[in-house]
Amino acid sequence: MARSSGSNHPYPRSARVNQILREVISDELVRISDIDERLGFLTVTGIDTSPDLRQAMVYFHSLSDVAKEALEERRAQIQASVNAQTRLKRTPKLSFMADPAVASGTAVEEALRRQHHDDE
């Protein structure tokens, strides 16, 4: 009988890790936002882990201009939560970045509004 070369999961391990990290980090941010109001209107839009799962970039969108600073200050707490709630051999080191896709989408939306306004 031939042996299966892969796992029974429908998508790669990195995608599963990204999803788990997104859930854990989002839950932790809800708890932290009660303490730190700078994180009140923040959404985790995506996670991108490195192939060796040692680094993870957390993409976010926030209405607050100081959200990244707050995330950096709370990184150790968020990292500890990920470590406590996951069963990973190593907890990826978290980095935070405002999601560039949100800014691009906003720019496109503005261009479409201007075009629509000019057409009228």
Kinemage of the C-alpha trace (Angstrom):
@kinemage 1
@onewidth
@group {chain A} dominant
@subgroup {mainchain}
@vectorlist {calphas} color= white
{ca met a 1} P 0.000 0.000 0.000
{ca ala a 2} L 1.345 3.424 -0.929
{ca arg a 3} L 2.076 5.762 1.891
{ca ser a 4} L 0.583 9.244 1.932
{ca ser a 5} L 3.244 11.900 1.412
{ca gly a 6} L 1.329 14.750 3.041
{ca ser a 7} L -0.978 15.495 5.894
{ca asn a 8} L -4.745 15.274 5.766
{ca his a 9} L -5.072 19.037 6.127
{ca pro a 10} L -6.533 20.960 3.190
{ca tyr a 11} L -4.050 23.827 3.460
{ca pro a 12} L -0.381 24.255 4.480
{ca arg a 13} L 0.886 24.393 8.040
{ca ser a 14} L 1.882 28.055 7.776
{ca ala a 15} L -1.703 28.982 6.852
{ca arg a 16} L -3.022 27.035 9.852
{ca val a 17} L -0.483 28.726 12.143
{ca asn a 18} L -1.433 32.137 10.704
{ca gln a 19} L -5.104 31.471 11.476
{ca ile a 20} L -4.388 30.289 15.034
{ca leu a 21} L -2.164 33.305 15.688
{ca arg a 22} L -4.801 35.664 14.321
{ca glu a 23} L -7.447 34.223 16.648
{ca val a 24} L -5.232 34.247 19.747
{ca ile a 25} L -3.853 37.738 19.097
{ca ser a 26} L -7.316 39.141 18.343
{ca asp a 27} L -8.703 37.680 21.575
{ca glu a 28} L -5.785 39.067 23.574
{ca leu a 29} L -6.227 42.505 22.012
{ca val a 30} L -9.872 42.521 23.079
{ca arg a 31} L -8.726 41.903 26.668
{ca ile a 32} L -5.937 44.480 26.465
{ca ser a 33} L -8.184 47.149 24.923
{ca asp a 34} L -10.053 47.348 28.234
{ca ile a 35} L -6.779 48.488 29.810
{ca asp a 36} L -5.192 50.393 26.925
{ca glu a 37} L -7.677 52.594 25.077
{ca arg a 38} L -5.198 53.161 22.221
{ca leu a 39} L -6.095 49.647 21.047
{ca gly a 40} L -9.852 50.130 21.201
{ca phe a 41} L -10.513 50.413 17.465
{ca leu a 42} L -7.956 47.965 16.119
{ca thr a 43} L -8.515 45.032 13.771
{ca val a 44} L -6.007 42.306 12.980
{ca thr a 45} L -6.279 42.015 9.209
{ca gly a 46} L -3.727 39.267 8.647
{ca ile a 47} L -0.709 37.341 9.848
{ca asp a 48} L 2.288 36.327 7.772
{ca thr a 49} L 4.693 33.861 9.373
{ca ser a 50} L 8.147 33.145 8.046
{ca pro a 51} L 8.699 29.677 6.532
{ca asp a 52} L 10.597 28.536 9.643
{ca leu a 53} L 7.779 29.943 11.864
{ca arg a 54} L 10.251 31.979 13.943
{ca gln a 55} L 8.879 35.390 12.902
{ca ala a 56} L 5.313 36.576 12.407
{ca met a 57} L 4.216 39.885 10.933
{ca val a 58} L 0.879 41.012 12.340
{ca tyr a 59} L -0.989 43.309 9.947
{ca phe a 60} L -3.575 45.587 11.501
{ca his a 61} L -5.890 48.484 10.820
{ca ser a 62} L -6.700 51.073 13.435
{ca leu a 63} L -8.440 54.392 13.704
{ca ser a 64} L -5.800 55.419 16.244
{ca asp a 65} L -2.519 56.967 15.113
{ca val a 66} L -0.722 55.520 18.142
{ca ala a 67} L -1.875 51.903 17.769
{ca lys a 68} L 1.490 50.633 16.506
{ca glu a 69} L 3.257 52.213 19.475
{ca ala a 70} L 0.753 50.578 21.839
{ca leu a 71} L 1.200 47.196 20.132
{ca glu a 72} L 4.977 47.436 20.447
{ca glu a 73} L 4.644 48.304 24.141
{ca arg a 74} L 2.319 45.321 24.683
{ca arg a 75} L 4.267 42.899 22.449
{ca ala a 76} L 5.655 40.845 25.348
{ca gln a 77} L 2.178 40.424 26.822
{ca ile a 78} L 0.702 39.409 23.459
{ca gln a 79} L 3.641 37.082 22.838
{ca ala a 80} L 3.124 35.437 26.258
{ca ser a 81} L -0.542 34.896 25.451
{ca val a 82} L 0.364 33.226 22.142
{ca asn a 83} L 2.854 31.024 23.972
{ca ala a 84} L 0.307 30.022 26.631
{ca gln a 85} L -2.542 29.311 24.207
{ca thr a 86} L -0.788 27.469 21.394
{ca arg a 87} L 1.095 24.230 21.116
{ca leu a 88} L 3.938 25.403 18.932
{ca lys a 89} L 7.503 24.232 19.347
{ca arg a 90} L 8.598 27.879 19.178
{ca thr a 91} L 6.478 30.966 19.572
{ca pro a 92} L 7.087 33.247 16.589
{ca lys a 93} L 8.511 36.668 17.427
{ca leu a 94} L 5.742 39.134 16.665
{ca ser a 95} L 6.194 42.321 14.655
{ca phe a 96} L 3.430 44.774 13.844
{ca met a 97} L 2.675 46.721 10.675
{ca ala a 98} L -0.276 48.793 9.517
{ca asp a 99} L -1.907 46.866 6.683
{ca pro a 100} L -0.833 48.497 3.398
{ca ala a 101} L -3.847 46.965 1.625
{ca val a 102} L -6.193 49.129 3.696
{ca ala a 103} L -4.354 52.304 2.679
{ca ser a 104} L -4.343 51.198 -0.973
{ca gly a 105} L -8.060 50.441 -0.832
{ca thr a 106} L -8.759 53.851 0.666
{ca ala a 107} L -6.746 55.548 -2.090
{ca val a 108} L -8.643 53.652 -4.799
{ca glu a 109} L -11.945 54.514 -3.150
{ca glu a 110} L -11.011 58.214 -3.088
{ca ala a 111} L -9.992 58.121 -6.763
{ca leu a 112} L -13.320 56.532 -7.677
{ca arg a 113} L -15.212 59.171 -5.695
{ca arg a 114} L -13.313 61.983 -7.453
{ca gln a 115} L -13.973 60.364 -10.840
{ca his a 116} L -17.662 60.008 -10.050
{ca his a 117} L -17.820 63.620 -8.854
{ca asp a 118} L -16.024 64.864 -12.004
{ca asp a 119} L -18.421 62.886 -14.235
{ca glu a 120} L -21.429 64.646 -12.698
